[in-house]
Amino acid sequence: MTTIEEHTKILKGLLDDINEKIRANLLVERQKIVGFSASEAATNLFAVLLHKKSLVEAGFNVNHRFFASEKIAMSKFDYDFPKKGEIIQLLVNQEGFRDKLCYGKEKNADIVDSAVKNLFKLKELIDSIIGENNE
């Protein structure tokens, strides 16, 4: 069963890894890893929000495929929570970046940077809702 503590621990490791790649200027070179890590970080961050708002039971896991489209995401998460529309859109965007970065030929720096910025925008938004700094 995945607990909120486990989601938080996973999130911290993924964010640390992305930040290391930023500091080492390796985002473009390691874009597939960044794409997977950013997507996984986003879903764990969202899981923390859902757990903190008592919207899901312990053991509930958020799958990145839930964000293949806004329609799918809205049907999977049909309950209300703060800033739902904005959060869902950022998660759908993150899934799009995952697909772009992880499959096919290497992408340019702008796409990799946009994926990372999207993740940190999501993090800032969720942190403001739950009143924490998930690092």
N, C-alpha and C positions, 0 to 999 in steps of 0.2 A: 504494500500500500504506500502510495506516495503522499507524504505529509507536507504541510506548509514549510516545515524546516528543511525537508529534502529539496523542495522546489527552490527555496531560497539559497541553499548550498549549491545546487546545480547552476542557478542563475549567476551567482558570484563567480564561479569558475569560468563560465562562458564569457561574462563581461571582462574578467581579468585577461582572458585569452585575446579577446578583441582589442582591448586596450594595449596589450603587449605588441600586437601587430601594428597598431597605430603608431606607437612610440618607435618601433623598429622600421617604420615606413615600408611595411610588407603587405598592406591591404590588397594591392593589385596582384602581387605575386601569389598570395594565398587566398584569392577571392572565393574559391570553392569552399574552403574551410570557413571563411568569414560568412558566406551565404548560409551554410548549415548552422553555424554557431549563432548567428543573429536570429534566424528563424526559431531555433530551439530556445534561445534566451527570451524571445518575445512570448512564446507559448508558456514558458515557466513563469514569466512576469504576470501574464494574464491569469494563470492558475493561482498565483499568490493573491491577486485581487479577488478572485471568486471565493477563495477560502476565507479571506479576511472579512468579506461581506456576508459570509455564511450562506452562499448561494449554491455550494456544492458540498458533497460529503467527502470525508477523508478517502483517499484512494482514487478520486476522480482525476483523470489525465486529459489534458488538452492536446489534441492532435493537430499538427500544422495543416493537415488536409481540410480541417473544418473551415479554413479561410481561403479556399480556392475561389470563392466568390462571396460577395456581400449577402446574397440570397441564402446561400448555404449557412454562413455564419449566423445570420439572424434567426434561421430556423433551429440551429443547434443551441443557441443561447437566447431563448425567447423570453427570458425574464429581464427585469429592469435593473440597471446599475448606473451609477453616475457616468456621464459622458460616453454612454454606450455607442452612439453613432460614430463619434470620433475615434474611440478605441477600436471598434470593429474595422473601420476604414484603414487605420494604421496597421492592423493585423493582416488585412487583405493585401495591403501594399507590401508588407514584409514577405508574405507568401509569394507575391509576384517577383520580388527581388531574389528570393531563394531559387525560383525556377530559372530566372535569367542567369544568375551567377553559378549555379551548380551544374547546369547542363549546357552542352554546346561549347562553342569556342569562347576564348577569353574575352571579357568585356573591358571597356575603358574605365578609367579611374572615376569618372563622374557617376557611373552606375554603382560602383562599390561604395563610394562616399555617400551616395543617396541612401543606400541600404543601411549603412551605419547611422546616418542622421535620423532616419525613420525610426530605428530601434531606440535611439536615445530620446527622441521626442515621445515615443510611447512610454519609455521608462519615466521620464519627467512627469507625464500626465498621470500615470498610475501612482507614482510616489506621492503626488499632490493629493490624490484621492484617499490613499490609505495613510497618509501622514508619516511616511517613512522614506528612508533613502536606501533602496535595495542595491547594495554594491557587493 
